[in-house]
Each structure stands twice: as C-alpha cells, then as structure tokens.
Amino acid sequence: MKKIILLIPLIILVAGCSNQTPREHNLNMIQGEWKSIEDERSVIEFRDGLKLDVYDGEQLSEGDFDLYNDARGSMRSDNGAYLIADDFVYNIIELTNESLVLMYLPRGNILKYERY
C-alpha cells in the first residue's frame, strides 16, 4: 500500500511533463502587419505596444494597445482574448500565424485579416 501511495505523485509528475512546445502567447502572435480580407487597402499593424491603422498607404491613427482577459481591461494578460486599443475594445475570435479575426465591441462587427 505504501508503494502505491508513493507512486501516485510520480505518476502525476510524469503525466504533467510533455514534449509539446507551449502555444505562443497572443501578444507575440499578433505582432506585425495584417491586411483586411474585405478591403486590401486597410492594414493594421501591432508593434511595441502600438496599434497603427493604415489605409491605402497612409497612416490614419496610432495608439497604445494591450491584451486582457476581460473586456473591461482590468486583467492584463499576454494571452488575453480582448484587445483594447485606446477606447476601442475587440474580442479576439481567431489568431493564428496567418489569420486574425476580431469582433468589435459592443457592435459585434467582425473584422477579418490575413498576415501581410
């Protein structure tokens, strides 16, 4: 019985180990330029804590952004599902190396981008 009790923590420890690489954080994945699927002249760029909006090669706006676990912006997280840029709030619906889908809150508009 004592051997079984000693084996349980070992089994839990081994089961918790994995050779898989951890999923990259959303903050790292979102960095770079993204072109709108609906209007290829519209590009957004995320870099160094800034979100830049560019249209037809002209920068329209620049502002700070960060990611949060909630839409109110009270729980900052590198892997947050909410992007807050200035006064704009977006829910990150999908984020891969090639695709970014945002929902603009509170209206619910879906914005689809591909890596540029």
C-alpha positions as a Python dict, from the first residue, in 0.01 Angstrom:
ca = {
    (1, 'M'): (0, 0, 0),
    (2, 'K'): (285, 240, 84),
    (3, 'K'): (442, 175, -257),
    (4, 'I'): (118, 268, -432),
    (5, 'I'): (90, 590, -233),
    (6, 'L'): (450, 678, -327),
    (7, 'L'): (383, 602, -695),
    (8, 'I'): (84, 835, -726),
    (9, 'P'): (286, 1161, -707),
    (10, 'L'): (539, 1015, -952),
    (11, 'I'): (263, 927, -1199),
    (12, 'I'): (114, 1277, -1169),
    (13, 'L'): (457, 1433, -1224),
    (14, 'V'): (532, 1222, -1532),
    (15, 'A'): (185, 1277, -1676),
    (16, 'G'): (231, 1653, -1640),
    (17, 'C'): (552, 1651, -1844),
    (18, 'S'): (516, 1695, -2217),
    (19, 'N'): (740, 1728, -2519),
    (20, 'Q'): (496, 1971, -2680),
    (21, 'T'): (605, 2330, -2721),
    (22, 'P'): (375, 2568, -2534),
    (23, 'R'): (136, 2765, -2752),
    (24, 'E'): (274, 3106, -2837),
    (25, 'H'): (111, 3389, -2647),
    (26, 'N'): (-142, 3606, -2829),
    (27, 'L'): (70, 3915, -2763),
    (28, 'N'): (360, 3764, -2959),
    (29, 'M'): (140, 3621, -3234),
    (30, 'I'): (-45, 3946, -3305),
    (31, 'Q'): (276, 4143, -3372),
    (32, 'G'): (322, 4255, -3732),
    (33, 'E'): (111, 4379, -4020),
    (34, 'W'): (-237, 4248, -4101),
    (35, 'K'): (-427, 4321, -4423),
    (36, 'S'): (-806, 4330, -4423),
    (37, 'I'): (-966, 4048, -4622),
    (38, 'E'): (-1262, 4273, -4709),
    (39, 'D'): (-1056, 4579, -4814),
    (40, 'E'): (-693, 4514, -4906),
    (41, 'R'): (-612, 4885, -4873),
    (42, 'S'): (-683, 4862, -4500),
    (43, 'V'): (-388, 4744, -4289),
    (44, 'I'): (-337, 4731, -3914),
    (45, 'E'): (-1, 4688, -3751),
    (46, 'F'): (86, 4588, -3396),
    (47, 'R'): (436, 4660, -3268),
    (48, 'D'): (600, 4768, -2944),
    (49, 'G'): (266, 4821, -2766),
    (50, 'L'): (128, 5032, -3051),
    (51, 'K'): (-159, 4971, -3294),
    (52, 'L'): (-131, 5156, -3623),
    (53, 'D'): (-418, 5192, -3870),
    (54, 'V'): (-311, 5245, -4231),
    (55, 'Y'): (-536, 5296, -4531),
    (56, 'D'): (-406, 5299, -4887),
    (57, 'G'): (-52, 5352, -4757),
    (58, 'E'): (-143, 5649, -4534),
    (59, 'Q'): (-124, 5614, -4157),
    (60, 'L'): (-457, 5724, -4013),
    (61, 'S'): (-402, 5661, -3643),
    (62, 'E'): (-159, 5532, -3386),
    (63, 'G'): (-232, 5439, -3027),
    (64, 'D'): (-140, 5213, -2740),
    (65, 'F'): (-287, 4864, -2718),
    (66, 'D'): (-275, 4571, -2481),
    (67, 'L'): (-444, 4235, -2424),
    (68, 'Y'): (-675, 4148, -2137),
    (69, 'N'): (-872, 3855, -2000),
    (70, 'D'): (-1185, 4070, -1981),
    (71, 'A'): (-1348, 4340, -2193),
    (72, 'R'): (-1325, 4596, -1911),
    (73, 'G'): (-945, 4588, -1924),
    (74, 'S'): (-897, 4502, -1559),
    (75, 'M'): (-699, 4177, -1605),
    (76, 'R'): (-399, 4228, -1837),
    (77, 'S'): (-261, 3910, -1993),
    (78, 'D'): (-13, 3827, -2273),
    (79, 'N'): (-259, 3558, -2376),
    (80, 'G'): (-576, 3765, -2328),
    (81, 'A'): (-874, 3729, -2557),
    (82, 'Y'): (-961, 4100, -2552),
    (83, 'L'): (-763, 4365, -2734),
    (84, 'I'): (-804, 4720, -2608),
    (85, 'A'): (-658, 4997, -2822),
    (86, 'D'): (-725, 5346, -2690),
    (87, 'D'): (-1104, 5346, -2635),
    (88, 'F'): (-1173, 5059, -2877),
    (89, 'V'): (-1242, 4707, -2748),
    (90, 'Y'): (-1215, 4393, -2962),
    (91, 'N'): (-1268, 4028, -2883),
    (92, 'I'): (-1003, 3808, -3048),
    (93, 'I'): (-1211, 3539, -3219),
    (94, 'E'): (-922, 3374, -3403),
    (95, 'L'): (-548, 3428, -3404),
    (96, 'T'): (-307, 3208, -3597),
    (97, 'N'): (20, 3278, -3775),
    (98, 'E'): (-178, 3367, -4088),
    (99, 'S'): (-524, 3478, -3970),
    (100, 'L'): (-668, 3736, -3731),
    (101, 'V'): (-1042, 3768, -3669),
    (102, 'L'): (-1164, 4040, -3435),
    (103, 'M'): (-1512, 4129, -3310),
    (104, 'Y'): (-1553, 4500, -3249),
    (105, 'L'): (-1741, 4551, -2923),
    (106, 'P'): (-2009, 4648, -2845),
    (107, 'R'): (-2150, 4647, -3201),
    (108, 'G'): (-2034, 4297, -3292),
    (109, 'N'): (-1878, 4380, -3630),
    (110, 'I'): (-1647, 4101, -3748),
    (111, 'L'): (-1312, 4215, -3889),
    (112, 'K'): (-1104, 3957, -4076),
    (113, 'Y'): (-735, 3997, -4154),
    (114, 'E'): (-454, 3797, -4305),
    (115, 'R'): (-86, 3841, -4228),
    (116, 'Y'): (66, 4097, -4465),
}
